[in-house]
Amino acid sequence: MSMLMLSGAKDRLLPSSIPFRFFASASVFHILFWIALLMGADDLATFNGGTGWVLAAIHLATLGTFAMTAMGAAFQLLPIATRQPLVHNWPTYLTFWLFMPGTLILTFGMATTSMAALTVGGIATSSGLLGFALLTADNLRRASSLPLVTAHGWIAMISVLALTVLALLLIFDLDTGFLPDHRAAAATHMSFAAFGFMGVLVFGFSYVLIPMFALSRALPPRIGWMGLVFSALALAFATPALLLEITILQFAALLCAHISAAAYLWQMRTAFKTRMRKRLGPAFIVIRASWALLAISLLVALATLLGAPIPNGATLFGFLLLAGWLLTFLLGVLQRIMPFLASMHANPKDGRTPLLSELTAQRPLDIHMFCHGAALVLVATGIVTDITLLIATGAAIGLIGAIAFATFAALVIRKL
Amino acid sequence: MTEEPPGKYWRDDGILHIDVRGLGPPEPMVAILFHIEKPEEVGPVIVHHFCEPIYFYPELTEMGWSYEIIPGEPEEVRLILRQKT
């Protein structure tokens, strides 16, 4: 009887191949991100848009690692959190097989300025992203619990729609030049991608995942709702502010983003204060560092907008936001969540469920943590000082860290 | 954490019962861990849940507890937790 019941529990999980194909791909794209950054080291500090290795690196991180991780996590965690299963599994496979090769082709097109690759890759990637958004929206539509997380999910999915439309317009504009201001559209696309999609999704998922990992009491929803309102306002102000270059609206958008981030960080502080688990492990060193980098990135943005003499301030802001906050946070969560999911999926021959600690290869994670931190410091310093050697050295160290992280991922997957 | 745990709990024939129905995530897990982390709590412990807490199983295993689903009321998933020897 109990064995039957337990197999029922396993049936409520998606096949392990679904989330882990996304997580494995995210680990590989993480390696490719640092390689592309190494190739584009000479152009990074003064990057001002346009195709090339830097643009490819940005999308290897945002699409290849961030979105890929978000998809794997959302497909696996959202149905259980909302208690609304996916209707079918096949759309997740379709999404993956559109999105993963699409991202490879698209970023190849960005690096080489190949219109054919940009077009094919752009359409495939957009189709994969929209497939993900539709599947997630269907789950959110049926969800009756976790209203705060669900509301974050809706804003993130609306942002996916906006960023995808803008992405396709930007690709076709490279060939035809029909957009009145390509750079303004690109900046708006980035605000929807980095803040509207990934940022808001990270905020929403954190309200469940962080208390779950830290064993905290449920977080007071009022501050979470306030943060969400300011996230939405930040996006609402940022769109005309960036498209039409209206400075006062840029300040308004940034102020709202600051309040939204402050509300989120306050909630995370509450989770830490009420936690039962005193030893959170190395993953939380990474996660806490990412929160510090979120605050620093927004302060850099504000200082740059106020005209503070920060050399290459806009690029520094972008790097701290993407590699500093989002990449660091997601790698911290991945190193916590992969052994956790593997433990639930594991089907050992001796019938003994493996312990979480047995599924975590700490040595590669330690190497990654050291290399990732060093890479962030070196590349950020290289951007400010415009020294290519620093950026290249940072990217090379980041690459070593990414390989160590992929080794950890491979070791977890091998135990499935 | 010294405050009262979320959920309801009582003892019946010396066995601790924890009722986490109606709690939002992650409070069911917090409530159960609050009790079973106490050194004097050696089990067995009966948990009254609204769904099967599959995300909790790795944590329980790590802590040296086994779990088994036993018959309960309709709309209830009842688990018995035992400390592994």
Contacts between the chains, C-beta under 8 A, distances in Angstrom:
chain1	res1	chain2	res2	distance
A	1	B	69	7.9
A	2	B	68	4.4
A	2	B	69	6.0
A	2	B	70	7.8
A	5	B	52	7.8
A	5	B	68	7.7
A	5	B	69	3.9
A	6	B	69	7.3
A	8	B	52	7.3
A	9	B	52	5.0
A	9	B	54	4.9
A	9	B	57	7.4
A	10	B	54	8.0
A	12	B	52	6.9
A	12	B	54	6.1
A	13	B	54	6.7
A	80	B	54	7.0
A	80	B	55	6.9
A	81	B	25	6.6
A	83	B	51	6.4
A	145	B	24	7.0
A	146	B	24	7.1
A	146	B	25	7.3
A	208	B	25	5.7
A	208	B	26	7.1
A	211	B	25	7.7
A	211	B	26	4.7
A	211	B	30	8.0
A	212	B	25	6.6
A	212	B	26	4.2
A	212	B	29	6.8
A	212	B	55	7.0
A	215	B	26	6.9
A	215	B	29	6.6
A	215	B	30	5.4
A	215	B	33	5.9
A	216	B	26	7.1
A	216	B	30	7.2
A	217	B	1	8.0
A	217	B	6	6.9
A	217	B	27	6.7
A	217	B	30	6.3
A	218	B	6	7.7
A	218	B	23	7.8
A	218	B	24	5.4
A	218	B	25	7.5
A	218	B	26	7.2
A	218	B	27	5.2
A	274	B	1	6.7
A	275	B	1	7.7
A	276	B	1	5.2
A	276	B	30	6.1
A	276	B	33	6.0
A	276	B	34	6.8
A	276	B	37	7.3
A	340	B	55	7.7
A	340	B	58	5.6
A	343	B	57	7.6
A	343	B	58	3.8
A	343	B	61	7.1
A	344	B	54	6.0
A	344	B	55	7.4
A	344	B	57	6.4
A	344	B	58	6.1
A	353	B	57	7.4
A	353	B	58	7.7
A	353	B	61	4.9
A	355	B	61	6.2
A	355	B	62	5.2
A	356	B	58	5.3
A	356	B	59	7.6
A	356	B	61	7.8
A	356	B	62	4.9
A	357	B	62	6.7
